[in-house]
């Protein structure tokens, strides 16, 4: 998605409605800095505000993601393109997260085996480095599970 194009489109639609960034932000219950961020192409509106933003600006979600007003013929084509882009982005994020999850599990196994070989089974689990690595791995894996649950 072209964030600059979308940002320019949001600004154009806001101005067409004769709204300032502050007024639009107030209607959405957010800060004007968030609106400015979108219009500069530095981010997208949060999913929870997109529908209301579109209603205020009198545009569709498809037009928002396309960054332009669409005629009926183009609308269907753009809807399919936007859906494909969003699906690929989500799949890419999930793959990257799974890869990181796999590496941390492998890392944990390697550290465990190293400590067992170096210190023996009875002392391996008493080492502070080992406990530190387990804590880091657990934090990462909990965040992974949270992200997976959130993305479903």
TIVEX-255693 format. One record per atom (N, C-alpha, C, O, CB): z, x, y. Coordinates in steps of 0.1 Angstrom, whole numbers, padded with zeros to 4 digits, always signed. Atoms other than C-alpha are relative to their C-alpha. Glycine has a CB too. Layout:
<recs>
ZXY
...
</recs>
This chain:
<recs>
+0000+0008-0012
+0000+0000+0000
+0000+0009+0012
+0006+0019+0013
+0012-0009+0000
+0001-0008-0013
-0008+0012+0035
+0010-0005+0009
+0009-0016+0016
-0015-0002+0006
-0011+0004-0008
+0025+0010+0053
-0004-0001+0015
+0001-0009+0022
+0012+0009-0002
+0004+0000-0014
+0009+0018+0087
-0008-0012+0003
-0005-0019+0013
-0009+0013+0003
+0008+0012-0002
-0016-0010+0083
+0009-0012+0000
+0007-0021+0008
-0011-0001-0011
-0009+0011+0001
+0011-0034+0073
+0009-0001+0012
+0011-0012+0018
+0009+0001-0013
-0008+0000-0012
+0033-0023+0102
-0008-0005+0012
-0002-0012+0020
+0005+0014+0002
+0008+0005-0011
+0005-0028+0127
-0003-0015-0001
-0003-0021+0009
-0013+0008+0000
+0002+0014+0002
-0002-0062+0112
+0012-0008+0004
+0011-0018+0010
-0004-0003-0014
-0013+0007-0004
+0035-0072+0116
+0001-0001+0015
+0004-0011+0020
+0012+0007-0007
-0001+0000-0015
+0035-0061+0152
-0010-0009+0006
-0007-0016+0016
-0003+0015+0005
+0010+0009-0006
+0002-0079+0159
+0004-0015-0002
+0003-0023+0008
-0014+0002-0007
-0004+0014+0003
+0015-0112+0143
+0012-0003+0009
+0013-0014+0014
+0003-0002-0014
-0012+0002-0009
+0048-0108+0162
-0004-0003+0014
+0001-0012+0021
+0010+0011-0001
+0004+0002-0014
+0031-0104+0195
-0008-0013+0002
-0007-0019+0012
-0009+0012+0004
+0008+0012+0000
+0007-0133+0187
+0010-0012+0002
+0006-0022+0008
-0009-0002-0012
-0010+0010-0001
+0039-0154+0184
+0008+0001+0012
+0018-0007+0015
+0009+0000-0013
-0007-0003-0012
+0051-0140+0217
+0015+0003-0003
+0024-0002+0005
-0002-0011+0010
-0013-0004+0003
+0082-0125+0201
+0002+0014+0002
-0007+0022+0000
+0004-0004-0015
-0004-0014-0001
+0100-0093+0209
+0005+0004-0014
+0008-0004-0022
+0010+0003+0011
-0006-0005+0012
+0113-0071+0181
+0014-0005-0001
+0018-0009-0012
+0000+0016+0000
-0014+0005+0000
+0148-0082+0191
+0000-0015-0005
+0009-0019-0012
+0006+0002+0013
+0000+0014+0003
+0139-0119+0189
-0004-0002-0015
+0003-0010-0022
-0011-0007+0008
+0004+0001+0014
+0122-0115+0155
+0012+0004-0009
+0015-0002-0019
-0012+0009-0004
-0012-0005+0008
+0152-0095+0142
+0011-0010+0000
+0017-0012-0010
+0005+0014+0006
-0011+0010-0001
+0176-0121+0154
-0003-0012-0009
+0006-0017-0016
+0001-0005+0015
+0004+0011+0009
+0156-0149+0136
+0002+0004-0015
+0006-0005-0023
-0014-0004+0002
-0001-0004+0014
+0158-0128+0104
+0014+0004-0004
+0017+0006-0015
-0010+0011-0003
-0013-0004+0003
+0194-0118+0108
+0001+0015-0003
+0010+0019-0011
+0006-0008-0011
+0000-0014+0002
+0187-0081+0109
+0000+0007+0013
+0000+0001+0024
-0013+0004-0009
+0000-0008-0013
+0186-0053+0135
-0015+0002+0005
-0024+0002-0004
+0007+0013-0002
+0014-0002-0005
+0156-0047+0158
-0005+0013-0005
-0017+0016-0006
+0000+0000+0015
+0004-0014+0005
+0156-0011+0144
-0008-0002-0013
-0017+0006-0016
+0012+0009-0002
+0007+0002+0013
+0145-0025+0110
-0014-0005+0003
-0023+0000-0004
+0008-0011-0008
+0013+0005-0004
+0116-0044+0127
-0008+0012+0005
-0020+0013+0001
+0001-0011+0010
+0007-0012-0005
+0107-0012+0145
-0005+0009-0011
-0016+0015-0011
+0009+0008+0010
+0003-0009+0011
+0108+0008+0113
-0012-0006-0008
-0021+0002-0012
+0012+0001-0010
+0012+0006+0007
+0083-0017+0096
-0012+0003+0009
-0023+0007+0003
+0002-0015-0002
+0012-0001-0008
+0060-0016+0126
-0005+0014+0002
-0017+0016+0005
+0003-0006+0014
+0005-0014-0001
+0059+0022+0127
-0005+0005-0014
-0010+0016-0015
+0012+0009+0004
+0005-0004+0013
+0050+0022+0090
+0009+0009-0008
+0005+0016-0017
-0013+0007+0001
-0010-0008+0007
+0082+0038+0078
+0007-0007-0011
+0017-0002-0016
+0010+0006+0010
-0006+0008+0011
+0091+0011+0054
-0005-0014+0000
-0012-0018+0009
+0016+0000+0002
+0004+0014+0002
+0086-0025+0042
+0013-0008+0002
+0024-0004+0000
-0006-0002-0013
-0011+0009+0000
+0108-0055+0048
+0006-0001-0014
-0001+0000-0024
-0004-0014+0005
-0007+0002+0012
+0134-0061+0022
-0005-0013-0007
-0010-0022+0000
+0015-0001+0002
+0005+0011+0007
+0123-0085-0005
+0007-0013+0004
+0000-0024+0005
+0001+0002-0015
-0008+0012-0004
+0150-0110+0006
-0004-0005+0014
-0002-0017+0017
+0015+0003+0000
+0004+0005-0013
+0135-0112+0041
-0015-0003+0001
-0020-0008+0011
+0004+0010+0011
+0014+0001-0001
+0098-0112+0033
-0005-0014+0002
-0014-0017+0010
-0007+0006-0013
+0004+0014+0000
+0094-0149+0027
+0003-0006+0014
-0006-0013+0020
+0007-0009-0011
-0003+0005-0013
+0112-0158+0059
-0008+0006+0011
-0013-0001+0021
+0015+0002+0003
+0008-0007-0010
+0093-0132+0079
-0014-0006+0000
-0020-0009+0011
-0002+0015-0004
+0013+0006+0001
+0060-0147+0066
+0000-0014+0006
-0010-0018+0013
-0005-0001-0014
+0000+0014-0006
+0071-0182+0076
+0001+0001+0015
-0006-0007+0022
+0013-0007-0005
-0001-0002-0014
+0081-0170+0111
-0014+0004+0006
-0018-0001+0017
+0011+0010+0004
+0012-0005-0006
+0048-0152+0116
-0012-0008-0004
-0024-0006+0000
-0002+0015-0005
+0010+0010+0004
+0028-0180+0099
-0011+0008-0008
-0023+0006-0005
-0006-0007+0012
+0009-0008+0009
+0012-0156+0073
+0005-0002-0014
+0016-0006-0017
-0001+0015+0004
-0004+0001+0014
+0012-0155+0035
+0005+0014-0004
+0003+0024+0003
-0012-0004-0009
-0005-0013+0006
+0029-0128+0014
-0012+0009-0003
-0012+0021-0001
+0008-0002-0013
+0012-0008+0003
-0006-0117+0003
-0005+0006+0013
-0010+0018+0012
-0010-0010-0006
+0005-0005-0012
-0016-0113+0039
+0009+0012+0005
+0005+0022+0010
-0002-0010+0011
-0010-0010-0004
+0016-0093+0046
-0003+0013-0008
-0004+0024-0002
+0014-0005-0003
+0002-0012+0008
+0009-0069+0017
-0014+0006+0002
-0016+0018+0001
+0001-0004-0015
+0014-0005-0004
-0028-0066+0027
+0000+0006+0014
-0009+0014+0016
-0010-0012-0002
+0000-0005-0014
-0019-0060+0063
-0012-0006+0008
-0016+0000+0018
-0002+0015+0000
+0011+0006-0007
-0046-0084+0075
+0000-0015-0003
+0004-0019-0014
-0013+0006-0002
+0002+0014+0003
-0054-0121+0078
-0012-0001-0009
-0022+0006-0008
-0003-0008+0014
+0010+0001+0010
-0075-0132+0049
-0006-0014+0000
+0000-0024+0001
+0006+0003-0014
+0006+0013+0002
-0101-0159+0045
+0001-0004-0015
+0006+0004-0023
-0016+0001+0004
-0002+0005+0014
-0101-0180+0013
-0006+0008-0010
+0000+0010-0021
-0005-0014+0000
+0007-0008+0010
-0126-0160-0005
+0006+0014-0003
+0008+0018-0015
-0015+0003+0004
-0007-0013+0001
-0109-0127+0001
+0014-0001-0005
+0019+0009-0011
-0001+0008+0014
-0014+0002+0004
-0075-0141-0005
+0003+0002-0015
+0012+0009-0018
+0005-0014+0004
-0002-0002+0015
-0078-0143-0043
-0002+0014-0004
+0005+0019-0012
-0010-0010-0007
+0003-0014+0004
-0094-0109-0046
+0012+0009+0005
+0016+0018-0003
-0013+0005+0007
-0011-0008-0005
-0066-0093-0024
+0013-0003-0008
+0021+0006-0011
+0003-0003+0015
-0012+0003+0008
-0039-0112-0044
+0000+0008-0013
+0011+0013-0017
+0001-0015-0003
+0001-0008+0013
-0051-0096-0076
+0002+0015+0002
+0009+0021-0005
-0013-0002-0007
-0001-0014-0003
-0053-0062-0060
+0015+0004+0003
+0021+0013-0002
-0009+0005+0012
-0014-0002-0003
-0018-0065-0045
+0009-0001-0012
+0019+0007-0013
+0005-0010+0011
-0008+0002+0012
-0003-0077-0078
-0001+0013-0009
+0008+0018-0014
-0004-0012-0008
+0002-0012+0008
-0019-0047-0096
+0007+0012+0006
+0013+0019-0002
-0015+0003-0001
-0006-0012-0006
-0006-0022-0071
+0015-0001-0002
+0022+0009-0005
-0003+0000+0015
-0015+0002+0002
+0030-0037-0072
+0004+0003-0014
+0014+0009-0017
+0004-0014+0005
-0003-0002+0014
+0029-0037-0110
+0000+0015-0004
+0009+0020-0010
-0009-0008-0009
+0001-0014+0003
+0018-0001-0112
+0011+0008+0006
+0017+0017+0000
-0014+0006+0005
-0011-0006-0006
+0044+0010-0087
+0013-0002-0008
+0021+0008-0009
+0002-0004+0015
-0012+0003+0008
+0071-0007-0107
+0000+0008-0013
+0011+0013-0017
+0002-0015-0002
+0001-0007+0013
+0059+0008-0140
+0002+0015+0002
+0009+0021-0006
-0014-0003-0006
-0002-0014-0003
+0058+0042-0124
+0014+0004+0002
+0019+0014-0002
-0009+0004+0012
-0014-0003-0002
+0093+0040-0112
+0009-0001-0012
+0018+0007-0014
+0006-0011+0011
-0007+0001+0013
+0105+0028-0146
-0002+0012-0009
+0007+0017-0015
-0004-0013-0007
+0004-0012+0009
+0087+0057-0164
+0008+0012+0005
+0013+0019-0003
-0015+0002+0001
-0007-0011-0005
+0102+0082-0140
+0015-0001-0003
+0021+0010-0006
-0002+0001+0015
-0014+0002+0003
+0137+0068-0145
+0003+0002-0015
+0013+0009-0018
+0005-0014+0004
-0002-0003+0015
+0133+0068-0183
-0001+0015-0003
+0007+0020-0011
-0010-0008-0008
+0002-0015+0002
+0121+0104-0182
+0013+0007+0004
+0017+0016-0003
-0012+0005+0008
-0013-0006-0004
+0152+0114-0162
+0011-0003-0009
+0019+0006-0012
+0003-0005+0014
-0010+0004+0010
+0174+0095-0186
-0001+0009-0013
+0009+0014-0018
-0001-0015-0003
+0003-0008+0012
+0158+0113-0216
+0004+0015+0002
+0011+0021-0006
-0014-0001-0004
-0003-0014-0002
+0162+0147-0200
+0015+0002+0001
+0020+0012-0004
-0006+0005+0013
-0014-0002-0001
+0199+0142-0192
+0006-0001-0014
+0016+0006-0017
+0006-0011+0009
-0006+0001+0013
+0206+0131-0228
-0003+0013-0008
+0006+0019-0015
-0006-0012-0008
+0004-0012+0007
+0187+0162-0241
+0009+0011+0006
+0014+0020-0002
-0015+0004+0002
-0009-0010-0006
+0207+0184-0216
+0014-0001-0005
+0020+0009-0008
+0000-0002+0015
-0014+0002+0005
+0240+0169-0228
+0001+0005-0014
+0011+0012-0017
+0003-0015+0001
+0000-0005+0014
+0231+0177-0264
-0001+0015+0000
+0007+0021-0008
-0012-0006-0008
+0001-0015-0001
+0221+0213-0255
+0013+0006+0004
+0018+0015-0002
-0011+0004+0009
-0013-0006-0004
+0253+0219-0236
+0011-0002-0010
+0019+0007-0012
+0005-0008+0013
-0010+0002+0011
+0274+0204-0264
-0002+0011-0011
+0007+0017-0016
-0002-0014-0006
+0003-0010+0011
+0256+0226-0290
+0004+0014+0005
+0010+0022-0003
-0015-0001-0004
-0003-0013-0005
+0260+0257-0268
+0015+0002+0000
+0019+0013-0004
-0006+0001+0015
-0014-0002+0000
+0297+0251-0263
+0006+0001-0014
+0015+0009-0016
+0006-0012+0007
-0005+0000+0014
+0302+0245-0300
-0003+0014-0006
+0006+0020-0013
-0006-0011-0009
+0003-0013+0005
+0284+0277-0309
+0008+0011+0006
+0013+0020+0000
-0015+0003+0002
-0007-0010-0007
+0300+0298-0282
+0015+0000-0002
+0021+0011-0004
-0003-0001+0015
-0014+0000+0000
+0336+0286-0284
+0006-0006-0013
+0018-0006-0015
+0005-0009+0011
-0005+0007+0012
+0338+0268-0318
+0003-0014+0003
+0005-0018+0014
+0013+0007-0005
-0001+0015-0001
+0342+0231-0324
+0014-0004+0006
+0014-0014+0014
-0002-0006-0013
-0013+0004-0005
+0379+0231-0316
+0002+0002+0015
+0009-0006+0022
+0011+0007-0008
-0002-0003-0014
+0377+0247-0281
-0012-0005+0009
-0011-0005+0021
+0001+0015+0001
+0012+0004-0007
+0342+0235-0271
+0002-0011+0010
-0003-0011+0022
-0012-0003-0009
-0002+0011-0008
+0354+0203-0256
+0011+0001+0010
+0013-0008+0018
+0002-0012-0009
-0011-0003-0009
+0383+0218-0237
-0005+0007+0013
+0002+0008+0023
+0010+0008-0006
+0006-0008-0011
+0360+0238-0213
-0003-0010+0012
-0009-0020+0010
-0012+0008-0004
+0002+0008-0012
+0359+0225-0177
-0015-0002+0003
-0019-0013+0008
+0007+0006+0012
+0015+0001-0003
+0321+0232-0174
-0006-0012-0009
-0014-0019-0004
-0007+0013-0003
+0005+0011+0009
+0315+0209-0204
+0004-0014+0005
-0004-0023+0005
+0006+0002-0014
-0005+0013-0006
+0336+0181-0189
-0007-0004+0012
-0011-0015+0014
+0015+0000+0002
+0008+0002-0012
+0318+0185-0156
-0014-0005-0003
-0018-0015+0003
+0000+0013+0008
+0014+0004+0004
+0284+0182-0173
+0000-0014-0006
-0009-0022-0003
-0006+0010-0010
+0000+0013+0006
+0295+0151-0192
+0002-0010+0011
-0004-0021+0011
+0012-0001-0010
-0002+0010-0011
+0307+0134-0160
-0013-0002+0008
-0016-0013+0011
+0011+0006+0010
+0013+0001-0007
+0274+0142-0142
-0010-0008-0008
-0017-0017-0003
-0006+0015+0002
+0010+0008+0009
+0254+0129-0172
+0004-0014+0000
-0005-0023+0000
+0000+0006-0014
-0004+0014+0000
+0275+0098-0174
-0004-0008+0013
-0008-0019+0013
+0015-0001-0003
+0004+0006-0013
+0270+0091-0137
-0014-0003+0001
-0018-0014+0005
+0005+0009+0012
+0014+0002-0001
+0233+0096-0139
-0004-0012-0010
-0012-0020-0006
-0007+0012-0004
+0004+0010+0009
+0230+0074-0170
+0005-0014+0004
-0002-0024+0001
+0006+0003-0014
-0004+0013-0005
+0251+0046-0155
-0009-0005+0011
-0012-0017+0012
+0015+0001+0005
+0010+0003-0011
+0228+0047-0124
-0013-0004-0006
-0020-0013-0001
-0001+0011+0010
+0013+0003+0007
+0198+0046-0148
+0001-0015-0005
-0008-0023-0003
-0003+0009-0011
-0002+0013+0006
+0212+0015-0166
+0000-0011+0012
-0005-0022+0010
+0013-0001-0008
-0001+0010-0011
+0219-0002-0132
-0014-0002+0006
-0018-0013+0008
+0009+0006+0011
+0014+0002-0005
+0183+0005-0120
-0008-0008-0009
-0016-0016-0005
-0006+0014+0002
+0008+0007+0010
+0168-0008-0152
+0004-0015+0000
-0005-0023+0000
+0002+0005-0014
-0005+0014-0001
+0189-0040-0150
-0005-0006+0013
-0010-0018+0013
+0015-0001+0000
+0005+0005-0013
+0179-0044-0113
-0015-0002+0000
-0020-0011+0006
+0004+0010+0011
+0014+0001+0001
+0142-0039-0121
-0006-0011-0009
-0018-0014-0009
-0006+0013-0003
+0005+0010+0010
+0140-0065-0148
-0002-0014+0007
-0006-0023+0000
+0010-0002-0012
</recs>
